[in-house]
Amino acid sequence: MDVKIHSIKFDADQKLIQFIESKISKLEQVFDNIIEVEVFLRLSKNQNAENKLVEMKISIPGNELFAKKQCKTFEEATDQSVEALRRQIKKHKEKVRGI
């Protein structure tokens, strides 16, 4: 699995990158044929506290899954994005099996 993390207009610290990679690696327990994961970290221009935006795109054979979450911290947004992708992967697996 190839993981690419892009921090837009800021530099993400190593601790955040390691956190994101560890969360993404847990998706392999649900689906072991993930080709590529692309993560975009952005600071939105909102004035409220929830201005951390995480977008994740996962490439799997025959499909691409996407999740976008905005929270107070990148860690919280990453957790929610990974959970959303976990649900999408489970739905995709059921659809492929014909359930």
C-alpha positions as CSV (number, residue, x, y, z in Angstrom):
1,M,0.0,0.0,0.0
2,D,1.4,3.4,-1.1
3,V,0.6,6.3,1.3
4,K,1.0,9.9,0.2
5,I,0.3,12.7,2.7
6,H,0.0,16.3,1.3
7,S,-0.1,19.2,3.7
8,I,-1.4,22.2,1.8
9,K,0.2,25.6,2.6
10,F,1.8,24.3,5.9
11,D,4.3,21.7,7.0
12,A,2.8,18.8,9.0
13,D,5.0,17.6,11.8
14,Q,6.4,14.1,11.9
15,K,4.2,13.1,14.9
16,L,1.0,14.0,12.9
17,I,2.3,12.1,9.8
18,Q,3.0,9.0,11.9
19,F,-0.4,9.2,13.5
20,I,-2.1,9.3,10.1
21,E,0.0,6.4,8.8
22,S,-0.8,4.3,11.8
23,K,-4.6,4.9,11.4
24,I,-4.4,4.1,7.7
25,S,-2.5,0.9,8.2
26,K,-5.4,-0.4,10.3
27,L,-7.6,-0.2,7.2
28,E,-5.6,-3.2,5.9
29,Q,-7.2,-5.4,8.5
30,V,-10.6,-4.7,6.8
31,F,-9.4,-4.9,3.2
32,D,-5.9,-6.1,2.4
33,N,-5.9,-5.1,-1.3
34,I,-5.6,-1.3,-0.9
35,I,-3.4,0.1,-3.8
36,E,-2.9,3.7,-2.7
37,V,-4.0,6.1,-0.1
38,E,-3.8,9.9,-0.7
39,V,-4.3,12.2,2.3
40,F,-4.8,16.0,2.0
41,L,-4.4,18.2,5.1
42,R,-5.8,21.7,4.9
43,L,-6.6,24.6,7.1
44,S,-9.9,26.1,6.0
45,K,-10.5,29.8,6.1
46,N,-13.4,29.5,8.6
47,Q,-13.0,31.6,11.8
48,N,-14.5,28.9,14.0
49,A,-12.5,26.4,15.9
50,E,-13.3,23.5,13.5
51,N,-10.9,24.6,10.7
52,K,-8.8,21.5,10.2
53,L,-9.8,19.6,7.1
54,V,-8.7,16.1,6.2
55,E,-9.5,14.5,2.8
56,M,-8.7,10.9,2.1
57,K,-8.8,9.1,-1.2
58,I,-8.3,5.3,-1.3
59,S,-7.7,3.4,-4.5
60,I,-8.8,-0.2,-4.5
61,P,-9.2,-2.6,-7.4
62,G,-12.1,-1.3,-9.5
63,N,-13.0,1.6,-7.3
64,E,-12.0,4.8,-5.5
65,L,-13.3,5.7,-2.1
66,F,-13.3,9.2,-0.6
67,A,-13.9,10.8,2.8
68,K,-13.7,14.4,3.8
69,K,-14.0,15.5,7.5
70,Q,-13.6,18.9,9.2
71,C,-12.8,19.0,13.0
72,K,-11.0,20.9,15.7
73,T,-7.8,18.8,15.2
74,F,-6.3,16.9,12.4
75,E,-6.2,13.8,14.6
76,E,-10.0,13.9,15.2
77,A,-10.6,14.5,11.5
78,T,-8.3,11.6,10.6
79,D,-10.2,9.3,13.0
80,Q,-13.5,10.2,11.5
81,S,-12.2,9.9,7.9
82,V,-10.7,6.5,8.5
83,E,-14.0,5.3,10.1
84,A,-16.0,6.6,7.2
85,L,-13.6,4.8,4.8
86,R,-13.9,1.6,6.9
87,R,-17.7,1.7,6.4
88,Q,-17.3,2.3,2.7
89,I,-14.9,-0.6,2.3
90,K,-17.3,-2.9,4.1
91,K,-20.1,-1.8,1.8
92,H,-17.9,-2.3,-1.2
93,K,-16.9,-5.8,0.0
94,E,-20.6,-6.8,0.5
95,K,-21.4,-5.5,-3.0
96,V,-18.6,-7.4,-4.6
97,R,-19.7,-10.6,-2.8
98,G,-23.2,-10.0,-4.0
99,I,-24.8,-9.9,-0.5
